[in-house]
Amino acid sequence: MKRQIKLGLIGCGYWGPLLVRNFRGVSQCQLKAVCDLDVRRVQHVCALYPDLEGLTAPQTLIAADNLDAVIIATPVKSHYPLAKASLLAGKHTFVEKPLATSSEECEELIDIAERNGLVLAVDHTFLYSAPVRKIVEIVQAGDLGEIRYINSRRLNLGLFQKDVNVAWDLAPHDISIILHILGEFPVAINCQGNAHVTPQVEDVTNMSLFFPHNRFATIQSSWLEPRKIRDMTIVGSRRMIVYDDLQTHEKIRIYDVRVDRPPHYDTFAEFQYSYHYGDSYIPHLQQEEPLNLACRHFIDCIETNSAPLTGGRQGLDMVRILEGASASLKMSGAPFVFSTGNGSSPVAALRRNGSSHSVAAGKRRKVPTSGKNRAAVLFQRT
């Protein structure tokens, strides 16, 4: 029998207890301790799970000799220092999104993990969800034809953050899904937004990601919407998908509709678009809790010494896009162009406009296609 992986968790706020519950449900691991600066949060979690050790000093947990891995579910600004300390202590590390507040920080965490043979995973939870897995399966099978654009909305009233704006808080979910579906990194981004409640912290943003082959994606994020909305539309040349995450049983609906342009015509009178209206259908989804799959996958990667589906490099891609969005916001929505080939990212615009998130120099990355193969293996095993 394999030895159980021993875990410690830092951060007992909103997301921490959910991670506690899910990691405790993974048979290959054992959660030993939880930590939070707020002793009341530690007491709350330990009251639910009396066998856990409660701590209020993160360094004590990170330095513990009886732990193999550390889970970090704290405010964004603390992700980098805690993850760095964990990796330097020889611990496999699981970090909430986003991985860090700058691409330089992400690069450093990736380097430490790779040099020490450690698993660094980022909790891009939606990539483990049944609807997104089904969408990726449909897209890869070619059923939609050529993807033309993706439109996503993630709106609700609150929860307001103080250290990051709504783009850094909500858009990572949509960005991770879009990158996974399209399988490549954008060439440019623009982002507009306003801060209505907290000065300098945008609570509503609209961003557009521009990809090769005339494809683009739009993401609307808001903490000021009276209704909670979580939907995404993927428009292909043959079919289209509407994904509504708030639906209980019908999260995905596929529409067999398209518009065709006549191949040739001699006069304007002969020109007519051809509209195809077919059936719509709802594919069956085998529902499993995405966070549970993410937790199981992290433990499996530790046991097999394999790269996570949502590892450090996927976390870096996410942060680079968020930095580009921040740069565009500072430039009143002007496009921010990512580096191409072996060029460096244009950091001057960010520094000139005083953004709090810097852009690291580096090569433009595509989302690794091997991640899709790893996903297939993961979901076959589960």
Phi, psi and omega in degrees: 000136180290148177290138179291141175282128181265130186238153169228144183241134176247120179113103183248032180278230184293311188271333184306310180301329177293320177293321177302310182299317184285319178293327177293340178272001179263117188292334184281357183226166177223119177280120187259325188210153174232154185216141174202147178293334179270109184298332180294323178291322177297315180298322180298312182293319180291334175291326177285325183229084187298342182279354181276144172275134180256131181229158175238003179242107182305321183296329177295317179294315183298324183277355184298129183288338185269010180249138177261335186212155180233136176253131184242116181228062185241175175305152189305318186298339181264356183301310184297306182298322180290317179295321179297314179298320180296313181294319179294335177276004178082022182258135167298146192224132179242119188240138173295158178281150348284162185301319182202185182260359176208157179290331176299317178297317178299315180302318181294317179297318179298316181298316180297315181298315182292320180294331184255006178064038183250152177275124174243115183237148178242139185276074170272078195303322189293340178291347178261001183278149181300318179299315181292320176300319179292319179299314180298319178300316181294317180296314182294333177284350179083011184295332181272350188080212178280129176291127180263312175199164177231134178237130185228142177228130177225098190229144174191175176263107186078187350283123183287137176252155181255334186261345178221155178275180186293331178295316179288335183275310188259321186298332180306326178301311183289320179300315181298320179294314183297315178299322181291322180290313186277335175071022177207165183268144180290159177267338181201164179212145164230152185211132175237151180187173179218151175254109183259331187255305180251122181305137176070006177239100184298129179253359172214131179220153171230123179235151175235130177253129182252125184246164174300164177066032175060033177255148176211166178221142177242143181226120176253126181233139181204142169258007188242018183269134179293335179250149173273122183230132178219082182224160181212137177242127177247116185256119178248172181286340180248317181219171181223152179237136170246123182245113179244105186288346180275348176289143182281313186241344185237062185288331181238132171231129181256128182252124177272070181227151177194169177235127179248139176264135181301139184295328180202155177201153183263327181228160179299328181295333180278346184282121176212134174289148178252117180260126179253122178242110178248197180280161168246151180213160183245113180287151178284138179240133174272102188283128170221152180292119183302320181296326178295319177296320179297318179294315179297322180294320178300313180296319179298321179295324177295315182294324185258359182054048181243162182281136180290154172301321179241077183264195183299323182288327173292324175296322177296314178303318179300312183293323177299320178293318178295323175297319177298321177296318178297320178297316180296320176302316180293338179260024177060035176091004178294147182297142172251122183262126179284160180298151178234151178058234181255020180278167179266154176294143183284090184282342187300320182298320179295310185292325180295328184260005172074031178293146178279353181242115182276159178250124182280147172291142179172168180281146176291134182249145165268152174294124185299130178292338179295337177299325179294320178296319177298323180297319181298316179296316180302312187281340171291320181293326182274000000 
